[in-house]
Amino acid sequence: MNKKIIIIIIAIVCLFVLFITFSMTRKSDINEREIVFWTLQMNDFTPYMTDVISKYEYEHPDIKIKWIDVPFSEGEKRTLAAILSNNPPSLVNLNPDFSNILAQRGALEEIPIDKLADYNKSLLKSLEVDGKMYAIPWYATSAVTIYNKSLLSKAGFLMPPVTYEHYMQYAKDVKDKTGAYIFMPTITENDTMLKILNKFGINSPNKLSKKEAADIFDFYKKLYKEDLIPKETITQTHREALEKYMSGTVVTLQAGANFLNMIRENSPDVYKKSDVAPQVTGKLGQYDFSMMNFVIPKRAKNKDIALDFALYLTNEQNQLTLAKMTNIIATNDKALKNEYYTKYDNADLMSKARVLSAKQLDKVEPVYKSQKSQKELNTVINTAVQMILIDNADTKKVLDSASKKWSNLNE
């Protein structure tokens, strides 16, 4: 074969190899700049999510965001399976309880505290695990008291209860004069009772066996025994409590501002009679809240990009945009200072509830924090509630037993 032809063939082969190598390297580079981002039940807000992702990608042309929305009911199971694998998503939307468990197990990347200077300090403190941060707060809700002004006035009251003790003062008059219940405490729903106990400073096995804890259980026992709260209190959830409020058989409801939309759509007559007030408090005077956050799995790829994107999602502008679509509360301090969270029209119930909710975030400590055996602990406490209210069991004996079981869970 002609020597020149051989040289040409060799040159062509070399160029082909170089082209293939370059293409594979380029493809690898592109893949390395991609992050997989999981949210929980955000499909209803697809236009917002795709818009914010597109804007981020436009500002960072070398980065690709792959968004996957996970059904809420599958969030924990799928996240745990992904984290145990060698290829978890780079950024995951979770609730703080599950995030806390993952952080305690060493499965999450620590977030530098200096990156979180713009967020509400009380909310940040609630996310601490052994003094370190493993999550970025995304959005929050804080229940307010939604109440039926007409029924309350008929019972002789102008304002709803401010503390749990006030419920007892209102309960009999409300029932006698209106036929309705002052409230329906869903005290066996998840960790509801534990959060109520926390409002009285009862947050450990030792404190559960003290007289103050027994007094709280006996408070509900008396209301239940005298038919001053619905019997369904023991078995039903906040959804059923909402239905009872909309039907006029319950006078007050502890719920997030977003529930006002459901009341307005499903029971417009009751909505017209409704007003809102701050959440009921216990001895310590703090408020409850719920929050969603972002975490970065320890084994994730491109963790620096994941953190930057999380901070972008939770900046002032993006949080305010999402808040105006969903009525959630921002976690960014700059957003919380916006008049959207500081001013309201008395004729606008939604805006009033939103401002009250946002204000409550400044007084949420001490926060009840989830524990490693949270589901088992919920069962222990909720079983104690049922034994005391339904079986009329001796409160102190039941709580002494529950205290021991709680201690065993912590071992």
C-alpha positions in Angstrom: 0.0 0.0 0.0 1.2 3.5 -0.8 3.0 5.0 2.2 1.1 8.3 1.8 -2.2 6.5 2.0 -1.1 4.7 5.2 -0.2 8.0 6.8 -3.5 9.5 5.8 -5.4 6.5 7.2 -3.5 6.7 10.5 -4.1 10.5 10.7 -7.9 10.0 10.1 -8.0 7.3 12.8 -6.2 9.5 15.2 -8.5 12.4 14.5 -11.5 10.1 15.0 -10.2 8.8 18.3 -9.6 12.4 19.5 -13.1 13.4 18.4 -14.7 10.5 20.3 -12.5 11.2 23.4 -13.5 14.9 23.3 -17.2 14.1 22.9 -17.1 11.7 25.8 -15.2 14.2 28.0 -17.6 16.9 27.0 -20.6 14.7 27.8 -19.0 13.8 31.1 -18.4 17.5 31.9 -22.1 18.2 31.2 -23.2 15.3 33.4 -20.9 16.5 36.2 -22.6 19.9 36.2 -26.1 18.5 36.5 -28.0 18.2 39.9 -31.0 16.1 40.6 -33.5 18.0 42.7 -36.5 16.4 44.5 -39.5 18.2 45.9 -42.6 16.9 47.8 -46.0 17.4 46.2 -45.2 20.6 44.3 -46.8 19.5 41.0 -49.6 22.0 41.6 -47.0 24.8 41.3 -45.2 23.4 38.2 -45.2 26.8 36.4 -43.4 28.4 39.4 -40.9 25.6 39.7 -40.1 25.4 36.0 -39.8 29.2 35.9 -37.4 29.5 38.8 -35.3 26.5 37.5 -35.2 28.1 34.0 -34.0 31.4 35.4 -31.3 29.7 37.4 -30.1 27.8 34.4 -30.0 31.0 32.3 -27.9 32.6 35.0 -25.7 29.5 35.2 -25.5 28.2 31.5 -23.1 25.4 32.5 -25.5 23.9 35.0 -28.5 21.7 34.4 -31.3 21.1 37.1 -33.2 17.9 36.8 -36.4 18.4 38.8 -38.4 15.4 40.1 -41.6 15.8 42.2 -42.3 13.0 44.7 -45.7 12.2 46.2 -45.8 13.3 49.8 -46.7 9.8 51.0 -43.6 8.4 49.4 -41.1 11.1 50.4 -39.4 9.4 53.4 -39.3 5.9 51.9 -37.9 7.0 48.6 -35.4 9.5 50.2 -34.1 6.8 52.5 -33.6 4.3 49.6 -31.9 7.0 47.5 -29.6 8.1 50.4 -28.5 4.5 51.0 -27.6 4.1 47.3 -24.4 5.5 45.8 -26.3 8.0 43.6 -28.7 10.0 45.7 -30.3 13.3 44.4 -28.2 16.4 45.1 -30.9 18.4 46.8 -34.0 17.0 48.6 -37.1 18.7 50.0 -38.0 17.1 53.4 -39.7 17.9 56.7 -37.4 18.8 59.6 -38.4 15.7 61.6 -37.0 13.3 59.0 -34.1 15.6 58.2 -33.2 15.5 61.9 -33.1 11.7 61.9 -30.9 11.6 58.8 -28.6 14.2 60.2 -28.2 12.2 63.4 -27.3 9.1 61.3 -24.5 11.1 59.5 -26.3 10.9 56.1 -26.4 14.7 55.4 -23.9 17.3 54.4 -23.3 20.0 57.0 -24.4 23.5 55.9 -21.9 26.3 56.7 -23.6 28.6 59.2 -22.3 31.7 57.4 -24.4 30.7 54.4 -27.6 31.0 56.4 -27.4 34.6 57.7 -30.5 35.7 55.8 -32.9 33.3 57.5 -35.2 33.7 60.6 -33.0 32.9 63.6 -35.7 31.0 65.6 -36.3 28.7 62.6 -32.6 28.1 62.1 -32.3 27.2 65.8 -35.1 24.7 65.5 -33.0 22.9 62.7 -29.8 22.6 64.7 -28.5 19.1 65.4 -25.8 19.1 68.1 -25.1 22.7 67.3 -24.6 22.1 63.6 -26.8 22.9 60.6 -27.8 20.2 58.0 -30.8 21.9 56.4 -31.9 25.1 54.7 -35.4 26.3 55.6 -37.7 26.7 52.6 -41.2 27.7 53.9 -43.2 27.5 57.0 -46.8 27.6 58.4 -48.0 28.5 61.9 -51.6 27.7 62.9 -53.9 30.5 64.0 -57.2 30.3 65.8 -60.0 30.4 63.2 -63.3 31.1 65.0 -67.0 31.6 64.4 -67.9 35.1 65.6 -71.6 34.4 65.5 -71.6 31.3 67.7 -69.0 32.8 70.1 -71.2 35.9 70.5 -74.3 33.7 71.1 -72.4 32.1 73.9 -71.5 35.5 75.4 -67.9 35.8 74.3 -66.3 38.4 72.1 -62.9 36.8 71.6 -61.8 33.1 71.4 -59.7 31.4 74.0 -56.1 32.6 74.3 -54.7 29.7 76.4 -55.6 26.1 76.8 -57.0 26.9 80.3 -59.5 29.3 78.7 -61.1 26.4 76.8 -62.4 25.0 80.1 -63.9 28.5 80.9 -65.6 28.6 77.6 -66.6 25.0 77.0 -69.8 24.7 79.1 -71.4 28.0 78.1 -70.7 27.4 74.4 -72.2 23.9 74.5 -75.2 25.0 76.6 -76.0 28.1 74.5 -75.1 27.0 71.0 -75.1 23.2 71.0 -71.6 23.3 69.5 -68.3 22.4 70.9 -65.7 25.1 71.7 -63.0 23.0 69.9 -62.1 19.5 68.7 -58.5 18.7 69.9 -57.1 16.0 67.6 -54.8 14.8 70.4 -54.0 11.4 69.0 -52.9 12.7 65.6 -49.2 12.1 65.1 -47.2 14.0 67.7 -50.0 16.6 68.5 -50.1 15.8 72.3 -46.3 15.9 72.5 -46.3 19.4 71.0 -49.0 20.5 73.5 -47.0 19.1 76.4 -43.9 21.0 75.0 -45.9 24.3 75.4 -45.9 23.6 79.1 -42.2 22.7 79.3 -42.9 18.9 79.4 -40.4 17.4 76.9 -38.7 14.5 78.6 -39.6 11.1 80.2 -38.9 12.5 83.6 -41.2 15.4 83.2 -44.0 13.2 81.8 -44.3 11.5 85.3 -44.7 14.9 87.1 -48.0 16.3 88.4 -48.1 19.1 85.7 -48.2 16.5 82.9 -51.0 14.7 84.7 -52.9 17.9 85.0 -52.8 18.4 81.3 -54.1 14.9 80.6 -56.8 15.3 83.2 -57.8 18.6 81.6 -58.7 16.7 78.4 -60.2 13.8 80.5 -62.7 16.2 82.2 -63.7 17.8 78.9 -64.2 14.4 77.3 -66.1 12.9 80.3 -68.5 15.9 80.4 -69.1 15.8 76.7 -67.5 19.2 76.2 -65.3 18.0 73.3 -66.4 15.6 70.5 -65.9 11.9 71.2 -64.2 11.7 67.8 -61.3 13.6 69.4 -59.7 10.3 70.1 -59.8 8.9 66.6 -60.1 11.7 64.0 -57.7 14.2 62.4 -57.6 17.9 61.6 -59.4 17.2 58.4 -62.5 16.0 60.3 -62.1 19.0 62.7 -62.2 21.3 59.7 -65.4 19.6 58.5 -67.0 20.1 61.9 -66.0 23.7 61.9 -67.5 24.2 58.4 -70.7 22.5 59.6 -71.0 24.9 62.6 -70.6 22.1 65.2 -67.2 23.4 66.4 -66.6 27.0 67.2 -62.8 27.3 67.0 -60.2 25.6 64.9 -56.4 25.7 65.2 -55.2 25.6 61.6 -53.0 27.3 59.0 -54.1 30.3 57.0 -54.4 28.0 53.9 -57.4 26.4 55.6 -59.4 29.6 55.1 -59.5 28.9 51.4 -61.1 25.6 52.0 -63.7 27.2 54.4 -64.5 29.9 51.9 -64.9 27.5 49.0 -66.9 24.7 50.9 -68.8 26.7 53.5 -69.1 30.4 52.4 -71.8 31.2 55.0 -69.4 30.0 57.9 -66.5 31.9 56.2 -68.5 35.1 56.4 -69.0 34.6 60.1 -65.3 33.7 60.7 -62.4 35.7 62.1 -58.9 34.9 63.1 -56.8 35.3 66.3 -53.3 34.2 67.4 -52.7 30.5 68.1 -53.6 29.2 71.6 -50.6 29.0 73.9 -49.5 27.1 77.0 -47.6 28.1 80.1 -44.4 29.1 78.1 -46.3 31.3 75.7 -44.6 30.0 72.5 -46.3 29.0 69.2 -46.1 25.9 67.1 -45.1 25.9 63.5 -44.5 23.5 60.7 -41.7 23.8 58.1 -40.3 22.3 55.0 -36.5 22.4 54.3 -33.8 21.3 51.8 -31.1 18.9 52.6 -28.0 17.7 50.7 -27.2 14.0 51.0 -23.6 13.2 52.1 -23.0 11.0 49.0 -24.6 13.5 46.5 -22.7 14.8 43.5 -22.1 18.5 43.0 -22.9 19.5 46.5 -21.7 23.0 46.0 -24.2 23.6 43.2 -27.0 22.0 45.3 -26.3 24.5 48.1 -26.1 27.4 45.7 -29.4 26.4 44.1 -31.1 25.9 47.5 -30.0 29.4 48.5 -31.4 30.7 45.2 -34.8 29.0 45.8 -35.0 30.5 49.2 -33.9 34.1 48.5 -36.2 37.0 49.2 -37.7 37.3 45.7 -38.4 33.6 45.1 -39.9 33.1 48.5 -42.3 36.0 48.1 -43.3 34.8 44.7 -44.1 31.3 46.1 -45.8 32.8 49.2 -48.2 34.9 47.1 -49.2 31.7 45.2 -49.6 29.4 48.2 -50.1 31.6 51.3 -47.2 29.9 53.1 -44.8 31.9 55.3 -41.3 32.8 54.1 -38.3 31.8 56.1 -36.0 34.5 54.7 -35.8 37.5 57.1 -35.8 40.0 54.2 -39.0 38.5 52.8 -40.6 38.5 56.2 -40.0 42.2 56.5 -42.0 42.8 53.3 -45.4 44.5 53.8 -46.9 41.3 52.6 -46.2 39.9 56.0 -46.5 43.1 58.1 -49.7 44.8 56.9 -53.3 43.6 56.4 -56.7 44.9 55.6 -59.3 44.1 58.3 -61.7 43.1 55.6 -59.2 40.6 54.2 -59.2 37.5 56.4 -56.5 35.8 54.5 -54.0 38.6 54.8 -54.8 39.0 58.5 -54.1 35.3 59.2 -50.9 35.5 57.2 -49.6 38.5 59.2 -50.5 36.8 62.5 -48.8 33.6 61.4 -45.6 35.4 60.3 -45.4 37.3 63.6 -45.7 34.0 65.6 -42.4 32.8 64.1 -40.5 35.2 66.4 -41.8 33.2 69.4 -41.5 29.5 68.7 -38.8 28.5 71.2 -38.4 26.1 72.9 -39.3 24.0 69.8 -40.3 20.4 70.2 -37.7 18.3 68.2 -38.3 15.0 66.6 -36.5 12.0 68.1 -34.9 8.9 66.6 -37.9 6.7 67.7 -40.5 9.4 67.0 -43.2 7.0 65.6 -42.9 4.7 68.6 -43.0 7.6 71.0 -46.1 8.9 69.3 -47.7 5.5 69.9 -46.8 5.5 73.6 -48.2 8.9 74.2 -51.4 8.4 72.1 -52.1 5.1 73.8 -51.8 6.9 77.1 -54.4 9.5 75.9 -56.8 6.7 74.9 -56.4 4.8 78.2 -57.0 7.9 80.3 -59.9 9.3 78.3 -61.7 6.2 77.1 -60.8 3.6 79.8 -60.9 6.2 82.6 -57.6 4.7 83.8 -55.6 6.3 86.6 -53.7 9.2 85.0 -50.6 9.0 87.2 -50.1 5.2 86.7 -50.6 5.5 83.0 -48.1 8.3 82.7 -45.5 6.6 85.0 -45.7 3.6 82.6 -45.5 5.9 79.5 -42.5 7.7 81.1 -40.6 4.4 81.4 -41.4 3.4 77.9 -40.1 6.8 76.6 -36.9 6.3 78.6 -36.4 2.9 77.1 -36.8 4.3 73.6 -34.0 6.7 74.3 -31.5 4.0 75.3 
